[in-house]
Amino acid sequence: MGFLDRIRSSISGKRFDSPEHLEGYKRMGEEVFEVVVELADCPNLKARAIIQAARSLQVMADALLQDAYSSDAHQSLPVPMMTHEQAEAWYGKIPDLLVAARQEAAFEGSAKIPLPIRLGKRIESSGLCPVEHLAGMRRAADEMESMFKERMEHARLKSEVYKEEILLYEEARTRRGAGDATVGSILGGRHVPRSSHEEAETQYWNTLSSYLLIAQGLEDPLLLKSASPSGQYAYSKLDANDVWKVTSPIAIREIRQDGEWDEAERDLEDHWRQHKITNVEREYVSNTEQLLSRGEIHEDGYWASCPFQAVYRVIKGPVHVLNHTIPTGHFFVWDYGEDGEPGRFITQASFGRADSRQYCDD
């Protein structure tokens, strides 16, 4: 990127890519395709899952940067900095995956990369999530669905073998629909609240996280069964490598506005490093997502201490969460504990309002 382009990027918040830079990404895509063809008939399921993860990351990153490439339909356009950084983060994981896939294909058990492969760090915007980034995330979801749609249809014919993949796909489809509804309104020229931008970004991120797991699970069905004995809550957003994974969108917005982003991120990193995620917590997340999708609860603020998770109010009760029956008008939250302590479920008729967020140094 030239000197003038760097100046324009710093002013606009968007990045202008050189043709040489984009050509490098294209060559990476060609290399992924070469290894996909090379291992197409490989009997080693782990090797095939690894190469499918590499292919998925490449497909998603390409979709994010689609506007940067010129074509007969449009000329090259700048993309938001966060979009470019997210694509680069995904591209950056691919070379190691290609090496691991070839090693595993050559000698079973030689690849030391733990499976399943995850999306990695989520790049956050310092302000309102750009519409172009949301559109890129939607394109990435489109491309991923197209990539494994036929495989998913075949998987449904063997539903017991691919039960986890099918359940995860249905959850992801629902999340994706929520994101599409918001982005459709934005692209249609309608004004939506800032929180809706952030919620759409989160829904797309969780959708792509699930799609990446599904792509690997379709190659090796045992991958998504191995996390828990039942497999029912084997994966959720709790398993994402994202310190903001359960933080309320309201909290994220206020943390940005108050200039506390770095302090909050440090606390979140420390919290998740110590906290041991349980299947009870996965069940809680799954329950609340279902209740939200049915309009039976809504977010009514957030917990004042790390990880600043949503507090919910029942609006169409009673509802059942973790063997608790909660009436209309009452509130509930999962307290993830402090300093590695176990979490706990809390429900009350009301919660008091905290004056400020609580950080480790407070």
URNOR-V197099 format. One record per residue. PHI is phi in whole degrees, 0 to 359 (* if undefined). D_CENTER is the distance of its C-alpha to the mean C-alpha in whole Angstrom. Layout:
{{PHI;D_CENTER} {PHI;D_CENTER}}
This chain:
{{*;29} {285;32} {299;34} {295;34} {295;30} {295;29} {296;31} {298;30} {295;26} {294;27} {279;29} {272;26} {77;23} {239;22} {248;23} {257;26} {267;25} {282;29} {303;29} {295;30} {296;26} {295;25} {298;27} {298;26} {294;22} {298;24} {296;26} {296;23} {299;22} {295;26} {292;26} {300;22} {300;24} {299;27} {288;26} {302;24} {295;28} {300;30} {257;28} {304;28} {255;30} {292;29} {283;30} {280;28} {294;24} {295;23} {299;24} {291;22} {293;19} {296;19} {292;20} {292;18} {294;15} {298;16} {297;17} {296;13} {298;12} {294;16} {297;15} {292;12} {295;14} {301;17} {295;15} {299;14} {263;18} {306;20} {295;22} {285;23} {269;25} {277;28} {207;29} {296;32} {277;30} {204;29} {273;30} {298;27} {238;26} {289;24} {240;20} {303;19} {302;18} {295;15} {294;14} {296;17} {295;15} {293;12} {298;14} {296;16} {298;14} {288;12} {302;16} {295;17} {277;16} {293;18} {305;21} {297;21} {291;19} {296;22} {299;25} {297;23} {298;24} {293;27} {296;28} {295;27} {295;29} {285;32} {219;32} {302;30} {87;28} {278;29} {283;25} {265;24} {287;20} {289;19} {251;17} {280;14} {285;13} {244;9} {296;7} {90;9} {290;9} {269;7} {280;11} {256;12} {276;15} {285;18} {227;19} {296;18} {298;15} {298;17} {300;17} {298;17} {290;14} {298;13} {297;15} {293;14} {296;10} {294;12} {299;15} {298;12} {296;11} {302;15} {295;16} {293;13} {298;15} {297;18} {294;18} {245;18} {302;20} {295;23} {297;22} {294;20} {297;24} {291;25} {297;23} {295;24} {284;28} {234;27} {298;25} {289;26} {291;25} {250;21} {303;21} {295;18} {296;16} {294;18} {297;17} {294;13} {294;14} {296;15} {295;13} {295;10} {300;13} {294;14} {298;11} {298;11} {299;15} {294;14} {295;12} {299;15} {298;18} {292;17} {294;17} {300;20} {294;22} {295;21} {293;22} {278;25} {93;26} {277;25} {280;25} {233;22} {298;21} {305;19} {299;17} {291;16} {302;15} {292;13} {294;12} {297;11} {300;9} {295;7} {298;7} {294;7} {299;3} {295;3} {297;6} {294;5} {301;4} {292;7} {299;9} {296;9} {294;11} {299;13} {303;14} {285;16} {295;17} {292;19} {276;21} {224;21} {301;21} {287;22} {302;18} {272;17} {266;20} {276;21} {282;18} {211;21} {302;24} {275;23} {78;20} {295;19} {240;17} {300;16} {222;12} {204;10} {297;7} {298;10} {273;10} {291;7} {274;9} {217;8} {294;11} {265;10} {300;8} {245;11} {295;13} {300;15} {304;14} {295;18} {296;18} {302;16} {297;18} {290;21} {297;20} {298;20} {297;23} {271;25} {69;24} {251;23} {301;19} {297;21} {296;22} {296;19} {296;17} {298;20} {296;20} {295;17} {300;17} {293;20} {299;19} {287;16} {293;19} {268;21} {280;19} {261;20} {288;17} {244;19} {290;19} {295;21} {292;18} {298;15} {296;18} {301;18} {299;14} {298;15} {300;18} {293;17} {295;15} {294;18} {295;20} {297;18} {295;18} {268;22} {73;22} {270;24} {223;23} {213;21} {288;20} {228;23} {103;22} {211;21} {291;22} {284;24} {249;23} {304;20} {263;17} {59;18} {281;16} {293;17} {257;21} {249;22} {243;25} {281;26} {245;28} {224;29} {263;30} {283;31} {240;27} {241;27} {226;24} {51;25} {68;28} {254;29} {257;30} {241;29} {283;32} {303;31} {91;31} {273;30} {242;27} {207;25} {200;22} {259;21} {272;22} {281;20} {77;23} {233;24} {54;25} {81;24} {291;26} {297;24} {279;23} {207;25} {269;25} {231;27} {222;28} {213;31} {293;33} {197;31} {241;30} {287;31} {269;30} {281;29} {285;31} {200;28} {285;25} {256;26} {251;25} {301;26} {280;29} {284;30}}
